[in-house]
């Protein structure tokens, strides 16, 4: 009986220890997630400024060591489109609507940010007016992904793609944007991020171990007068 009691006590100890470790891990993960910089980008696929911002500014930041780990992205491929009479009209024409849907489908079927951002960087680098199906095949990491995106898109008439665009329209309207690209950081529009994205992200990040590239944006170092420095030294 004593031996059985000892075994039960050890079992309870290890059970509680395992539960405590699991709860600690969950808390740490939640903390990391909560500290990420929330970045929303309102854009449209044929807007020259959007294409430049995505393929140059955002791509450079995303590929800089440490930044992908502190960012939570919400890409919104709708921009200045409008719903008129039950159909969507895009600022740069019908072909832009198709590419907006292609990118919406890519985000949906590539839930990992590193995967869908790779697709978007590729798609936004293609020549404007290139056939959406060609872009899908060129920018997808494999045939299975290309097939899923094509089914979602379905020549711009796919049910899933249409529903996604409606969802992005709703999200975009809530931003009350005035132009594209329109960058929102932690719920607030950031004109500074549109001019210097890396600096804005570094300023917004409040978690531990910021990317080393943020060091250049740290508090400005001051050169004190020698008499003041001496007074402080012996104070």
Phi, psi and omega in degrees: 000319179297319180295319179296320179296320179295321179295318179297320179296318178296320180298316179296321179300310181293327178295314180292324178297316179296320179294320179297318178297319180296317179294322178295317179298318179296319179295319179295318179296319179296321180295317179298317181296320181293333183273352179295149176280124180273114183241118176251136179236114174271117184211170175223145195294335183254001179290120182305317180294323178294315181298318179294316181297317183289312186280344179248293185296301185294319180298316180298316179294313183301325183268359175280133186309125174098338186285322179299333182283338184252006181249139170242109188266146171225094180275129186238088183279072179223314174060233185267017178294158179223147176267118182233117178060034178086357178238158182264130176246123183264152185300325183252025173097179185296324182294329176293320177303320181295316181289327174302317180292321178303314182290326175297319179292324178295316178299320181293319186262000173233074187297340176282125185302322181297328180283311183287332176290324176300319178295314183294318177301319179292311183298319182285351178268350182282160179296134178300132179096355177294145183304130181306320180298324178292320178296317179301312181294323183286325188260350179281146183283340176199174183295326180297316179295316179301319180296318180295317180292318179299318179296317178297316183285309177045059177060031178082006183237007183296140181297315180296315179298319179297318179295322179295318179297321177298321178295317179290329176298317180295316179297319182294319181299327181292338180282340182052047184286158181247344181197175173231146357288141181241115185257131177240126178242122181051043174086358182237137176299137182232097175294330178297324179292331179288337178265323180214086186297315183299315180297318181295320180292318179300320180291327183280335184284123183246005182275182180281161174050063177296158178304145182299333179294346179281347183302324182292344180256010180291171184308134182300130178282139184250147175254107183279155172299146185297324182291324178290318179299321180293318180299317181291328182295321184257012180289000000 
